[in-house]
């Protein structure tokens, strides 16, 4: 059982998410690891394991801190499985609103 934060994504030339920045939360919940790049398939497999969970981790420019966001779930859509936050038809549902790490770390 593990708890994760997802702070960003990597996208391909079609603007499709292909990888996620995963952070492992420590036992006390007080901090999280550095980002580890997980492919879409790895991320789905990780969150489908019983007991594992994830939330988004969003940078607050006003407070200059990371803020825990919404719960992330695996959804089986018309084009296959993908990660989604708070499935309520908002634009942030597919995690595309997170930081685009593509220009920071290949």
N, C-alpha and C positions, 0 to 999 in steps of 0.2 A: 504494500500500500504506500502510495506516495502522493504528495500534493505538489502541483506545478503552477507557475505563473507563465503566461505567454505575453511577451512584450513587443514582438514584432514579427514581420513576415519577409519572405523573399518572393518575388514575382518573376514570371517569364515575360517574353516579349509581347505576349497577348494579354498581359496584366492579370494573369491567373496565378493564384498563390501556389507555390511549389514547395515551400519550406516554412518552418516556424521557429522562433527563438524561444526555447524552453528554459525555465529556471526552476531548479528543485528547491522547494521550501524546506528549511531545516526543521528539526524535531520540535523546537519551541514555537515555530511560526514567526519568529522575530526577523528572520532574514532569508535571503534566497541566494542560490549560486549564480555565477556568471552565466550568460546565455550559452546554450548549446544548440547548434543548428540541427533540427530534425526534419527529415523529408515529410511530405504529406502522409505517405504510407506509414512511416515510423510514428508520427504523431497520432494517427488514427489507432494504430495497434497499441500504443501506450495508454491511450484513454479508454480503450475497450477492455483493458485488463481490470478485473474486479478490484474495487478499492481505490483505484487511481482517480484523481480529479484535477481539474485545472480551472483557473480564472484568468481573465485578461489582466494585464498590468500596464496601466496607462500613466504616462508622464504628465504631471500637473505643472504647467508653466507658472501658474499663480503661486503655488506653494513650494515649488522646486523640490518635489518628492514624487516617488512612484506611488500610485494609488491602485488598490485592488479594485478591479472592475467587475464584470459580469461572469457568471459561470459559463464554461465552454463545454459543449457536448458534441458527440459524433452524430451526424445526420446522414441518412441515406437518401440522397436526392435523385433527380432524373438522370444526372450524369455520374452517379456513383456517390461514395461516401466523402464527406468533408467535415471540417470543424465549423461550428457556429456558436455564437454567443447569444444568450437570451432570445430564443426563437420566437420573435414577435413581429416579424416583417419590417424591422427597422433596417436602415442602410448598414448598420454595424454588424448585422447578423453573420457575415462570412469572415470577420476579422480583418477585412480590408482597410479598416480605419486605423489599425496599429502602425507603428513606425515601419517604414520600408527600409530594411537593413541592406538591401541590395547594393546601395552605394557606399555603405560603411564596411561591410565584410562580405566578400564574395562567397 
